[in-house]
Amino acid sequence: MGTTIVIFVLAIIVVCAIFSIRKRIKYGSACCGTHDAAPKKIKVKDKNKAHYPYTCTLTVDGMHCSNCARRVENALNSKEGVWAKVDLEKKSVLVRAKNPLEISELSKSISDVGYTVIF
């Protein structure tokens, strides 16, 4: 009887662990404060680097996962004439633009989604 109870409890723990792992794979970890699905990626239509003569690299504090990186990229890619690509390992974002860049404007866009640009 005691063995049956222990096996039953272990089975419940395994089932809960499997559901938790599935949820983390599907929605990411809770590092960015949510368990929601990842935001839909905003894609840049013009990916010809020759069309983006202005570039800068910004260091962004607070990015921990791919959902964080996607939020930062989306914030910048939603601007006209801007193409951003996050390097999560370096905690930086390479910003390409068709027109001269205003760092303060880019910084505000990033801070609006909850991250901090380090100067």
Secondary structure, DSSP 8 states (H G I E B T S, - for coil): -HHHHHHHHHHHHHHHHHHHHHHHHHH--GGGS--S--------S---GGG--EEEEEEEET--SHHHHHHHHHHHHTSTTEEEEEETTTTEEEEEESS---HHHHHHHHHHTT-EEE-
